[in-house]
């Protein structure tokens, strides 16, 4: 059965502890906005998957109860940085499987200042769910004093530079583009614009990545209302509906670890597999896509994702971003929201915020950051440990 997103909402993403605001208040704002966007009352919602990483069990209920006490099932979802898109996938599966006609996917995070630790819970490496991933990093590059997530992606960047000749300026071009895009996004945590030279001169987090190429910790929430075709017809929602044409989640396979490279262990094989499934299921390819929201937790991951999605040949992603092909006036517009680097990265909300941006783009409602004529959008959300979710959306 077909499934559609008919309502989206999100809070502005903000620096942790910048406001005395509880996570349930953020969820109420985002969820209320999504319901209002569709013109649907919470009493019509039949299931509620809620994504988050840093709160206690049943925090999803605590958050959803602010929207209504209707007794519907609430599911608590945690899939590291891919949590938000995992909640969306659950919502789509309920609808596509004919179980429910109206499902509200919610995602939020209230984080602490400073970099993440070895996993979403900040635990030690010995017990971390991503210990195997960091073991690959340590075997090839050792450990440093910098934050572990910056290390593993920074080491992937150096591998890419050594193997393909990618330059530091090309990596910085990702940050330049995404910071420039965020200037037009009122929901973005940061809206400052920087030159490539300023990004290269910023504080180094782990060579070659500087601060302005790394996603910040953030507070925020996002929501998407997913419904069946029958629900769209019954409620006259054709003008709001954006179809989820295809969606796939993959987890690590032997390909993630066999090469012993950080390039593979941070998720390029997972993304390749998820993209392939989505293209085969939809009959569409990357050449049909107009706008992309992808998981640029670090600038190198945007480059790796270009390659995994088939936007360029392996190793050619540095030249692709440098050419202007992934910004306004180019072949695709990638991360018009500003991406994780500039919009922010509250883990549980990120995948749903990507969905909100694409829905606005495909409806023609993105204001000054609108991608002209956008009809097909692709979202990519990835979490170490691992999960990669690719979602293809279309507006007829």
ZAMARGU-4260 file (C-alpha; in steps of 0.2 Angstrom, whole numbers, plus 5000, padded with zeros to 4 digits):
<rodrens>
0) 5000/5000/5000 | 5006/5018/4996 | 5011/5029/5011 | 5011/5048/5011 | 5018/5062/5022
5) 5004/5074/5025 | 5011/5085/5039 | 5028/5090/5046 | 5035/5101/5060 | 5050/5104/5069
10) 5058/5116/5082 | 5073/5127/5079 | 5088/5117/5083 | 5098/5125/5097 | 5114/5124/5107
15) 5112/5112/5122 | 5107/5121/5138 | 5104/5137/5129 | 5086/5137/5135 | 5078/5130/5150
20) 5066/5119/5140 | 5061/5101/5143 | 5061/5088/5129 | 5042/5086/5130 | 5040/5104/5127
25) 5050/5102/5111 | 5040/5087/5105 | 5024/5096/5109 | 5029/5110/5097 | 5035/5099/5083
30) 5021/5087/5084 | 5007/5101/5085 | 5015/5109/5070 | 5014/5093/5060 | 4996/5089/5065
35) 4992/5107/5061 | 5001/5106/5044 | 4989/5092/5039 | 4974/5099/5048 | 4972/5083/5058
40) 4968/5080/5076 | 4979/5069/5087 | 4964/5059/5091 | 4965/5052/5073 | 4983/5045/5076
45) 4984/5027/5078 | 5002/5023/5082 | 5017/5034/5088 | 5035/5029/5086 | 5046/5041/5095
50) 5065/5042/5092 | 5078/5048/5105 | 5095/5042/5112 | 5099/5051/5128 | 5083/5049/5139
55) 5076/5035/5150 | 5065/5021/5144 | 5047/5027/5140 | 5053/5045/5138 | 5043/5043/5121
60) 5027/5041/5131 | 5031/5056/5142 | 5034/5067/5126 | 5019/5060/5116 | 5007/5063/5131
65) 5009/5081/5129 | 4999/5079/5112 | 4985/5069/5120 | 4981/5055/5131 | 4972/5044/5119
70) 4979/5027/5124 | 4987/5023/5107 | 5003/5013/5106 | 5019/5023/5109 | 5036/5014/5103
75) 5053/5020/5110 | 5066/5020/5096 | 5085/5021/5097 | 5096/5018/5082 | 5110/5030/5086
80) 5111/5044/5073 | 5099/5035/5062 | 5085/5036/5076 | 5074/5049/5068 | 5073/5040/5051
85) 5070/5023/5060 | 5055/5031/5068 | 5049/5036/5051 | 5052/5019/5044 | 5042/5011/5057
90) 5028/5023/5053 | 5029/5020/5035 | 5028/5001/5038 | 5013/5002/5049 | 5004/5011/5035
95) 5011/5002/5020 | 5007/4985/5029 | 4989/4990/5031 | 4990/4990/5050 | 4986/5008/5052
100) 4980/5023/5042 | 4988/5037/5052 | 5004/5036/5061 | 5014/5051/5069 | 5033/5049/5070
105) 5042/5059/5083 | 5060/5062/5086 | 5069/5073/5099 | 5085/5075/5108 | 5090/5086/5123
110) 5109/5084/5124 | 5124/5090/5134 | 5137/5102/5129 | 5153/5095/5121 | 5157/5081/5109
115) 5149/5064/5110 | 5159/5049/5117 | 5162/5032/5110 | 5144/5029/5107 | 5127/5037/5109
120) 5128/5034/5128 | 5145/5041/5129 | 5151/5024/5137 | 5168/5017/5137 | 5175/5008/5122
125) 5176/4991/5130 | 5157/4990/5132 | 5152/5002/5118 | 5141/4995/5104 | 5153/5002/5092
130) 5169/4995/5099 | 5171/4984/5084 | 5171/5000/5073 | 5183/5009/5083 | 5194/4993/5084
135) 5196/4995/5065 | 5201/5013/5067 | 5213/5009/5081 | 5222/4996/5071 | 5225/5007/5056
140) 5227/5024/5065 | 5229/5022/5084 | 5219/5033/5096 | 5221/5051/5099 | 5215/5063/5112
145) 5202/5071/5100 | 5183/5065/5101 | 5181/5048/5095 | 5168/5051/5082 | 5179/5065/5075
150) 5193/5053/5075 | 5185/5039/5065 | 5178/5051/5052 | 5194/5061/5052 | 5204/5046/5048
155) 5192/5041/5034 | 5195/5058/5027 | 5214/5055/5027 | 5212/5039/5019 | 5201/5047/5005
160) 5215/5060/5003 | 5229/5047/5002 | 5219/5036/4990 | 5210/5048/4979 | 5220/5064/4980
165) 5205/5073/4989 | 5211/5090/4996 | 5208/5099/5012 | 5200/5113/5002 | 5187/5101/4994
170) 5182/5094/5012 | 5181/5112/5017 | 5170/5116/5002 | 5156/5105/5010 | 5156/5115/5026
175) 5156/5132/5015 | 5141/5126/5005 | 5131/5120/5020 | 5134/5135/5031 | 5129/5146/5016
180) 5113/5136/5014 | 5108/5137/5032 | 5108/5156/5031 | 5091/5155/5024 | 5084/5142/5036
185) 5076/5149/5052 | 5076/5132/5060 | 5095/5131/5059 | 5106/5131/5074 | 5119/5141/5065
190) 5116/5154/5051 | 5133/5161/5049 | 5142/5161/5032 | 5160/5156/5030 | 5173/5156/5016
195) 5183/5140/5012 | 5198/5149/5019 | 5189/5153/5036 | 5184/5135/5037 | 5201/5129/5034
200) 5208/5141/5047 | 5195/5136/5061 | 5200/5126/5076 | 5206/5108/5071 | 5196/5094/5079
205) 5205/5080/5071 | 5216/5082/5056 | 5210/5087/5043 | 5193/5091/5050 | 5190/5108/5058
210) 5176/5114/5069 | 5166/5121/5055 | 5166/5104/5046 | 5159/5095/5061 | 5141/5094/5066
215) 5137/5101/5084 | 5127/5094/5098 | 5110/5101/5098 | 5093/5101/5106 | 5078/5100/5095
220) 5063/5090/5089 | 5054/5085/5073 | 5039/5076/5067 | 5030/5068/5052 | 5013/5062/5050
225) 5012/5047/5039 | 4995/5041/5032 | 4988/5029/5019 | 4981/5033/5002 | 4963/5030/5009
230) 4966/5042/5023 | 4972/5055/5010 | 4956/5053/5000 | 4945/5053/5015 | 4952/5069/5022
235) 4955/5078/5006 | 4974/5079/5008 | 4980/5078/4991 | 4987/5096/4991 | 4998/5091/5007
240) 5003/5074/5002 | 5021/5069/4998 | 5023/5050/4993 | 5036/5039/5001 | 5040/5030/4985
245) 5053/5019/4993 | 5063/5016/5009 | 5076/5004/5014 | 5087/5002/5030 | 5103/4992/5030
250) 5115/4987/5044 | 5133/4982/5043 | 5139/4967/5033 | 5156/4960/5031 | 5159/4973/5018
255) 5160/4986/5032 | 5174/4978/5041 | 5183/4967/5028 | 5194/4981/5020 | 5200/4987/5037
260) 5197/5005/5032 | 5188/5019/5041 | 5180/5023/5024 | 5170/5007/5025 | 5167/5006/5043
265) 5159/5023/5044 | 5145/5017/5033 | 5149/5019/5014 | 5144/5000/5010 | 5128/5002/5021
270) 5123/5017/5011 | 5127/5009/4994 | 5116/4994/4999 | 5101/5005/5005 | 5102/5016/4990
275) 5102/5001/4978 | 5087/4994/4986 | 5078/5010/4985 | 5082/5013/4967 | 5076/4995/4962
280) 5060/4997/4972 | 5055/5014/4965 | 5061/5012/4947 | 5070/5029/4950 | 5088/5033/4950
285) 5099/5047/4957 | 5097/5055/4940 | 5079/5058/4944 | 5082/5066/4961 | 5081/5085/4962
290) 5085/5088/4981 | 5095/5078/4994 | 5096/5079/5013 | 5110/5068/5018 | 5120/5064/5034
295) 5134/5076/5034 | 5139/5073/5052 | 5157/5078/5046 | 5162/5085/5029 | 5170/5068/5024
300) 5153/5059/5026 | 5145/5070/5013 | 5158/5066/5001 | 5157/5047/5005 | 5138/5048/5003
305) 5139/5056/4986 | 5149/5041/4980 | 5138/5028/4989 | 5122/5036/4981 | 5129/5035/4964
310) 5131/5054/4961 | 5149/5052/4956 | 5162/5038/4953 | 5172/5032/4968 | 5185/5044/4973
315) 5177/5059/4963 | 5167/5067/4976 | 5179/5080/4981 | 5179/5086/4963 | 5160/5085/4963
320) 5157/5097/4977 | 5171/5108/4971 | 5162/5110/4954 | 5146/5117/4961 | 5136/5102/4956
325) 5128/5100/4973 | 5122/5118/4976 | 5110/5130/4969 | 5112/5130/4950 | 5121/5113/4950
330) 5114/5096/4946 | 5107/5093/4963 | 5105/5104/4979 | 5112/5094/4993 | 5107/5099/5011
335) 5097/5115/5007 | 5093/5116/5026 | 5111/5118/5030 | 5113/5099/5034 | 5119/5093/5051
340) 5135/5104/5050 | 5125/5120/5051 | 5107/5116/5055 | 5112/5105/5070 | 5111/5087/5075
345) 5100/5082/5089 | 5101/5063/5086 | 5084/5058/5088 | 5077/5072/5077 | 5089/5073/5063
350) 5080/5060/5051 | 5063/5068/5054 | 5070/5085/5051 | 5077/5079/5034 | 5060/5073/5030
355) 5052/5090/5035 | 5064/5099/5024 | 5061/5088/5009 | 5042/5089/5011 | 5043/5108/5011
360) 5054/5108/4996 | 5043/5096/4986 | 5028/5106/4990 | 5037/5122/4985 | 5036/5129/5003
365) 5054/5132/5007 | 5054/5150/5004 | 5071/5158/5000 | 5080/5141/5000 | 5067/5133/4988
370) 5075/5122/4975 | 5066/5127/4959 | 5055/5114/4952 | 5059/5100/4965 | 5048/5085/4963
375) 5059/5070/4969 | 5069/5071/4985 | 5081/5059/4994 | 5085/5058/5012 | 5100/5048/5019
380) 5102/5046/5038 | 5116/5035/5045 | 5121/5029/5063 | 5137/5020/5068 | 5134/5003/5075
385) 5126/5003/5062 | 5111/5008/5052 | 5108/5017/5036 | 5091/5023/5030 | 5088/5030/5013
390) 5071/5037/5009 | 5064/5042/4992 | 5050/5055/4992 | 5040/5062/4977 | 5027/5075/4974
395) 5016/5072/4959
</rodrens>
